[in-house]
Amino acid sequence: MPISIQLSSETEQRLGFLVTQTGRSKADYLREIIENSFDDLEDSYLATQVLERVRSGQEKVYSASEVRKELGLDD
C-alpha cells in the first residue's frame, strides 16, 4: 500500500545518508523502522487507554498481595 509522508529536513538528511552509505532504498529503511517500532507504539497507546480506564474507575486494579493470594502464592 503506497503511503506518502513528509519528513523533517533533518530526518530526510539522515535517511539520505544511510541510503548513500549502504545502497539500500529509503523504502527499505522506512519499512524497517515502522515494523520495528510498531510493538512499542501499540504498547504505549494501549497502556494509555488502560490508564484512562483505571482513573475513571472502569478498570479494576488489584494489589500485589491480592494477586498473590488469588494465585495461592502466599501459602
Contact map, one row per residue, 1 for C-alpha under 8 A:
111000000000000000000000000000000000000000000000000000000000000000000000000
111100000000000000000000000000000000000000000000000000000000000000000000000
111110000000000000000000000000000000000000000000000000000000000000000000000
011111000000000000000000000000000000000000000000000000000000000000000000000
001111100000000000000000000000000000000000000000000000000000000000000000000
000111110000000000000000000000000000000000000000000000000000000000000000000
000011111111000000000000000000000000000000000000000000000000000000000000000
000001111111000000000000000000000000000000000000000000000000000000000000000
000000111111100000000000000000000000000000000000000000000000000000000000000
000000111111110000000000000000000000000000000000000000000000000000000000000
000000111111111000000000000000000000000000000000000000000000000000000000000
000000111111111100000000000000000000000000000000000000000000000000000000000
000000001111111110000000000000000000000000000000000000000000000000000000000
000000000111111111000000000000000000000000000000000000000000000000000000000
000000000011111111100000010010000000000000000000000000000000000000000000000
000000000001111111110000010000000000000000000000000000000000000000000000000
000000000000111111111000000000000000000000000000000000000000000000000000000
000000000000011111111111000000000000000000000000000000000000000000000000000
000000000000001111111111110000000000000000000000000000000000000000000000000
000000000000000111111111000000000000000000000000000000000000000000000000000
000000000000000011111110000000000000000000000000000000000000000000000000000
000000000000000001111111000000000000000000000000000000000000000000000000000
000000000000000001111111100000000000000000000000000000000000000000000000000
000000000000000001110111110110000000000000000000000000000000000000000000000
000000000000000000100011111110000000000000000000000000000000000000000000000
000000000000001100100001111111000000000000000000000000000000000000000000000
000000000000000000000000111111100000000000000000000000000000000000000000000
000000000000000000000001111111110000000000000000000000000000000000000000000
000000000000001000000001111111111000000000000000000000000000000000000000000
000000000000000000000000011111111100000000000000000000000000000000000000000
000000000000000000000000001111111110000000000000000000000000000000000000000
000000000000000000000000000111111111000000000000000000000000000000000000000
000000000000000000000000000011111111100000000000000000000000000000000000000
000000000000000000000000000001111111110000000000000000000000000000000000000
000000000000000000000000000000111111111000000000000000000000000000000000000
000000000000000000000000000000011111111000000000000000000000000000000000000
000000000000000000000000000000001111111110000000000000000000000000000000000
000000000000000000000000000000000111111111000000000000000000000000000000000
000000000000000000000000000000000011111111100000000000000000000000000000000
000000000000000000000000000000000000111111110000000000000000000000000000000
000000000000000000000000000000000000111111111000000000000000000000000000000
000000000000000000000000000000000000011111111100000000000000000000000000000
000000000000000000000000000000000000001111111110000000000000000000000000000
000000000000000000000000000000000000000111111111000000000000000000000000000
000000000000000000000000000000000000000011111111100000000000000000000000000
000000000000000000000000000000000000000001111111110000000000000000000000000
000000000000000000000000000000000000000000111111111000000000000000000000000
000000000000000000000000000000000000000000011111111100000000000000000000000
000000000000000000000000000000000000000000001111111110000000000000000000000
000000000000000000000000000000000000000000000111111111000010000000000000000
000000000000000000000000000000000000000000000011111111100000000000000000000
000000000000000000000000000000000000000000000001111111110000000000000000000
000000000000000000000000000000000000000000000000111111111110000000000000000
000000000000000000000000000000000000000000000000011111111111100000000000000
000000000000000000000000000000000000000000000000001111111110000000000000000
000000000000000000000000000000000000000000000000000111111110000000000000000
000000000000000000000000000000000000000000000000000011111111000000000000000
000000000000000000000000000000000000000000000000000011111111000000000000000
000000000000000000000000000000000000000000000000010011111111100000000000000
000000000000000000000000000000000000000000000000000001001111110000000000000
000000000000000000000000000000000000000000000000000001000011111000000000000
000000000000000000000000000000000000000000000000000000000001111101100000000
000000000000000000000000000000000000000000000000000000000000111111100000000
000000000000000000000000000000000000000000000000000000000000011111110000000
000000000000000000000000000000000000000000000000000000000000001111111000000
000000000000000000000000000000000000000000000000000000000000011111111100000
000000000000000000000000000000000000000000000000000000000000011111111110000
000000000000000000000000000000000000000000000000000000000000000111111111110
000000000000000000000000000000000000000000000000000000000000000011111111110
000000000000000000000000000000000000000000000000000000000000000001111111100
000000000000000000000000000000000000000000000000000000000000000000111111100
000000000000000000000000000000000000000000000000000000000000000000011111111
000000000000000000000000000000000000000000000000000000000000000000011111111
000000000000000000000000000000000000000000000000000000000000000000011001111
000000000000000000000000000000000000000000000000000000000000000000000001111
